């Protein structure tokens, strides 16, 4: 959201469209006098211009001390239907504007809109959909902060609207009856066709072991307008590994019945229908295995091979290879998080070698956000 020069004839810059849904205030620091250095314009959800404030006269802004600074506040209540604003300011006056939000998004003291010297968070106001397995889906953002999901952490760190579309126990590829409705390839079919019969039937059947939150996640997923989604992340592999799914094509298999095929199938379906969406693939995480209540070996070790004689690292490598093949950004959360035999009790529960604890999820969220900033 660094400003762009409006015209070569005028020494003013303007911000990008800034989403003001849930915003409780926008203020500017760096002054203790009244001034007329800004104009800010209001837009509806379709970016249609509604009106503006400021420009050319000394508006009677309120000045007060806030967070130890002399600040002036923007009046953002004049246009109740506004969803976005853009702010214009003089290039010669490098003041900083700050955005604050309500309790639900209380960490959104950033991003701030600044002139040149600070790199803003580029995902503020964007829409991100996280597809994945239990590492996303099993954490439900209850009042217990230890239940905070990676999706919520990403939202807090970026200012984006982030949808947690994780379904625990599910795969990238073909699965057994009912569970396959929530495989990535099946979700891609439903998203792009608008036909949710397979998912609805699975929820209605409520097979043993299917988490109760599936119904809520499915209901939320159906409401997402993918014409307005900016980014999708796809993070599967652990359940394909434990299920002994082939990675590459074997005679007689449909494309969605092997791991690489299902990944490419899903991306092709989504991008054919929504070519504006940017997609990143997230690798599975390192994991460890328990015997007699203690650490025994990890997914790096030969004894972790599945029924196809494949290790989890083979699925990690497959993600990277497929992404390189089809030119899709890849985010490595297997080798880059510092997860290993010596740190496992810092980032995992002592009785669970698969699902990251709060610290581990925050570590993964940080990596995802950092890589998205670098890749997009």
Helices and strands as residue ranges (DSSP letters): E 4-7, E 10-14, E 18-19, E 23-29, E 38-43, E 49-54, E 63-66, E 69-73, E 84-90, E 96-101, G 103-105, E 127-132, H 134-137, G 145-147, H 150-158, E 161-166, G 179-182, H 184-193, H 197-205, H 214-223, G 226-228, E 231-235, H 238-242, G 255-257, H 259-273, E 278-282, E 288-291, E 294-298, G 302-304, H 312-326, E 329-331, H 344-347, H 358-375
